[in-house]
Amino acid sequence: MKVVKRVQTGVRIEARTLKVLKGLAEYLDLSLGELLEGVILHAFEGRAPFGKATLERIEKLKSVYGLDLSAADAHSLSEGAEKADR
């Protein structure tokens, strides 16, 4: 095992995406941070982070939480009126 230094961060993320990530982390018995680290490290190497069974679970979680975003949407998201209400 490699020893790392973790830091607390405040990251803003789309609400349904966060729900899916939290559900997936629970399903995989990981913390949200551990899940994100794994996804990011795989992405940095151009590798897919999930196998078929996990992708099927992600689709179920997306359906449960109404997540209809895809990678094609990643660079065209904007915040709605809720942000202005703060």
Secondary structure in CASP SS format (residue, H / E / C, confidence):
PFRMAT SS
TARGET T0000
AUTHOR 0000-0000-0000
METHOD secondary structure of the structure
MODEL  1
M C 1.00
K C 1.00
V C 1.00
V C 1.00
K C 1.00
R C 1.00
V C 1.00
Q C 1.00
T C 1.00
G C 1.00
V C 1.00
R C 1.00
I C 1.00
E C 1.00
A H 1.00
R H 1.00
T H 1.00
L H 1.00
K H 1.00
V H 1.00
L H 1.00
K H 1.00
G H 1.00
L H 1.00
A H 1.00
E H 1.00
Y H 1.00
L C 1.00
D C 1.00
L C 1.00
S C 1.00
L H 1.00
G H 1.00
E H 1.00
L H 1.00
L H 1.00
E H 1.00
G H 1.00
V H 1.00
I H 1.00
L H 1.00
H H 1.00
A H 1.00
F H 1.00
E C 1.00
G C 1.00
R C 1.00
A C 1.00
P C 1.00
F C 1.00
G C 1.00
K H 1.00
A H 1.00
T H 1.00
L H 1.00
E H 1.00
R H 1.00
I H 1.00
E H 1.00
K H 1.00
L H 1.00
K H 1.00
S H 1.00
V H 1.00
Y H 1.00
G C 1.00
L C 1.00
D C 1.00
L C 1.00
S C 1.00
A H 1.00
A H 1.00
D H 1.00
A C 1.00
H C 1.00
S C 1.00
L C 1.00
S C 1.00
E C 1.00
G C 1.00
A H 1.00
E H 1.00
K H 1.00
A H 1.00
D C 1.00
R C 1.00
END
